[in-house]
Amino acid sequence: MLPDVKKILYVSDLESGSRPAFRAAVSLCGHYADSEITYLHVIESLSGTTRSVLSNMMEKEEMDELLKKGVEQLSEKIQERIERFCEQELEEHEVLTLKNITARVEEGTPWKTILKVADEINADVIVMGTRKHSSIGQMLLGSTATKTLGHSKRPVLVVPLGTK
């Protein structure tokens, strides 16, 4: 059993089938009084090539504004998902409520951003799902969960999800 858990960082890719990992975070939260969940989604940064192509079509301010709007829309989508989850799956006697969950959307390299946010909020544990990839895809790209596990200084709970 983990020592006293107050802050849980739940990481989501927003893909369908990721609910089991969120359920695990909610279950963990329910075992500890006064615990809270930070629901994180990381938007991968644009590559240099993509930025270069876009800079030929629009001004930097326009690109920044598009990114800002995208982050706002994702934040709203996440909040709606959290509310829907709570309505559909939480029972009246459960201690978790919407006030125990904070949504965050960040931009960056996913595993690095996950660890940065975990440090910022002083998370006691990171909860995330992982999907099966082809062995070649795994070898070439690795997985966010593998990289997070390999570099984290705090416990990471990895929940197996469906195939991608």
C-alpha positions as CSV (number, residue, x, y, z in Angstrom):
1,M,0.0,0.0,0.0
2,L,1.2,3.5,-0.8
3,P,1.9,5.9,2.0
4,D,-0.7,8.7,2.6
5,V,-1.9,9.8,-0.9
6,K,-3.2,13.3,-1.1
7,K,-2.4,14.3,-4.7
8,I,-3.0,12.0,-7.7
9,L,-1.9,13.0,-11.2
10,Y,-4.1,11.2,-13.7
11,V,-2.9,11.4,-17.3
12,S,-5.2,10.9,-20.2
13,D,-4.8,10.7,-24.0
14,L,-8.5,11.4,-24.4
15,E,-8.9,8.4,-26.6
16,S,-11.9,6.1,-26.3
17,G,-11.3,3.2,-23.9
18,S,-9.3,5.2,-21.4
19,R,-12.0,5.1,-18.7
20,P,-10.4,2.1,-16.8
21,A,-7.4,4.2,-16.0
22,F,-9.6,7.1,-14.7
23,R,-11.6,4.6,-12.7
24,A,-8.3,3.4,-11.1
25,A,-7.4,7.0,-10.2
26,V,-10.9,7.6,-8.7
27,S,-10.7,4.3,-6.8
28,L,-7.3,5.3,-5.4
29,C,-8.7,8.7,-4.4
30,G,-11.6,7.0,-2.6
31,H,-9.2,5.1,-0.3
32,Y,-7.6,8.3,1.1
33,A,-9.5,11.1,2.9
34,D,-8.9,14.6,1.5
35,S,-7.2,13.3,-1.7
36,E,-7.6,15.1,-5.0
37,I,-7.0,14.3,-8.7
38,T,-5.4,16.5,-11.3
39,Y,-6.6,15.4,-14.7
40,L,-3.8,16.1,-17.2
41,H,-3.9,16.0,-21.0
42,V,-0.7,16.9,-22.9
43,I,-0.7,18.3,-26.4
44,E,2.4,17.3,-28.2
45,S,4.4,20.4,-29.4
46,L,4.5,21.2,-33.1
47,S,7.6,20.0,-34.8
48,G,10.0,22.6,-36.3
49,T,8.9,21.6,-39.8
50,T,5.2,22.0,-39.0
51,R,5.9,25.4,-37.4
52,S,7.9,26.5,-40.4
53,V,5.1,25.5,-42.8
54,L,2.5,27.2,-40.7
55,S,4.7,30.4,-40.4
56,N,4.5,30.7,-44.2
57,M,0.7,30.7,-44.1
58,M,0.0,32.8,-41.0
59,E,1.6,35.2,-38.5
60,K,3.0,33.9,-35.2
61,E,0.2,35.7,-33.3
62,E,-2.4,33.8,-35.3
63,M,-0.6,30.5,-34.5
64,D,-0.5,31.3,-30.8
65,E,-4.1,32.3,-30.8
66,L,-5.1,29.0,-32.5
67,L,-3.1,27.1,-29.9
68,K,-4.7,29.0,-27.1
69,K,-8.2,28.4,-28.5
70,G,-7.4,24.7,-28.9
71,V,-6.3,24.4,-25.3
72,E,-9.4,26.2,-24.1
73,Q,-11.6,23.8,-26.1
74,L,-9.7,20.8,-24.8
75,S,-10.1,22.0,-21.2
76,E,-13.9,22.3,-21.8
77,K,-14.0,18.8,-23.3
78,I,-12.1,17.4,-20.3
79,Q,-14.4,19.1,-17.8
80,E,-17.4,17.7,-19.6
81,R,-15.8,14.2,-19.5
82,I,-15.2,14.5,-15.8
83,E,-18.7,15.7,-15.2
84,R,-20.2,12.9,-17.3
85,F,-18.0,10.3,-15.5
86,C,-19.1,11.5,-12.1
87,E,-22.8,11.5,-13.2
88,Q,-22.6,8.0,-14.7
89,E,-20.3,6.2,-12.4
90,L,-20.1,7.7,-8.9
91,E,-22.5,6.7,-6.3
92,E,-24.0,9.1,-3.7
93,H,-21.9,7.7,-0.9
94,E,-18.5,8.1,-2.7
95,V,-16.2,10.8,-1.3
96,L,-15.0,12.0,-4.7
97,T,-16.9,15.0,-6.1
98,L,-16.1,17.5,-8.9
99,K,-14.4,19.8,-6.4
100,N,-11.8,17.1,-5.9
101,I,-10.8,17.1,-9.6
102,T,-8.8,19.8,-11.4
103,A,-8.4,19.7,-15.2
104,R,-5.2,20.8,-16.9
105,V,-4.0,20.9,-20.5
106,E,-0.3,21.4,-21.2
107,E,1.8,21.5,-24.3
108,G,5.1,19.7,-24.6
109,T,6.8,16.3,-24.9
110,P,4.2,14.1,-23.1
111,W,6.5,12.2,-20.6
112,K,8.6,15.3,-19.8
113,T,5.4,17.4,-19.2
114,I,3.9,14.7,-17.1
115,L,6.9,14.7,-14.8
116,K,7.1,18.5,-14.7
117,V,3.4,18.7,-13.7
118,A,3.9,15.9,-11.1
119,D,6.7,18.0,-9.6
120,E,4.7,21.2,-9.7
121,I,1.7,19.8,-7.9
122,N,3.9,17.5,-5.7
123,A,1.9,14.4,-6.8
124,D,2.1,11.4,-4.5
125,V,1.3,9.1,-7.5
126,I,0.9,9.2,-11.3
127,V,-1.9,7.1,-12.8
128,M,-2.0,6.5,-16.5
129,G,-3.2,4.0,-19.1
130,T,-1.1,2.3,-21.7
131,R,-2.2,0.7,-25.0
132,K,-0.6,-2.2,-26.9
133,H,1.3,-1.0,-29.9
134,S,3.0,-3.1,-32.5
135,S,6.5,-4.3,-31.5
136,I,8.0,-2.2,-34.3
137,G,6.0,0.9,-33.2
138,Q,7.0,0.3,-29.6
139,M,10.7,-0.1,-30.6
140,L,10.7,3.1,-32.7
141,L,8.5,5.3,-30.6
142,G,8.5,3.8,-27.2
143,S,5.5,4.6,-25.1
144,T,4.7,7.6,-22.9
145,A,4.1,5.2,-20.0
146,T,7.5,3.5,-20.4
147,K,9.3,6.8,-20.5
148,T,7.4,8.2,-17.6
149,L,8.1,5.0,-15.5
150,G,11.8,5.1,-16.4
151,H,12.3,8.7,-15.4
152,S,9.8,9.2,-12.5
153,K,10.9,9.6,-8.9
154,R,7.4,8.9,-7.7
155,P,5.2,5.8,-8.0
156,V,3.4,5.3,-11.3
157,L,0.3,3.1,-11.6
158,V,0.0,2.0,-15.3
159,V,-3.4,0.5,-16.3
160,P,-3.5,-1.6,-19.4
161,L,-6.0,-0.3,-22.0
162,G,-7.2,-1.7,-25.4
163,T,-5.1,-1.9,-28.5
164,K,-4.3,1.2,-30.4
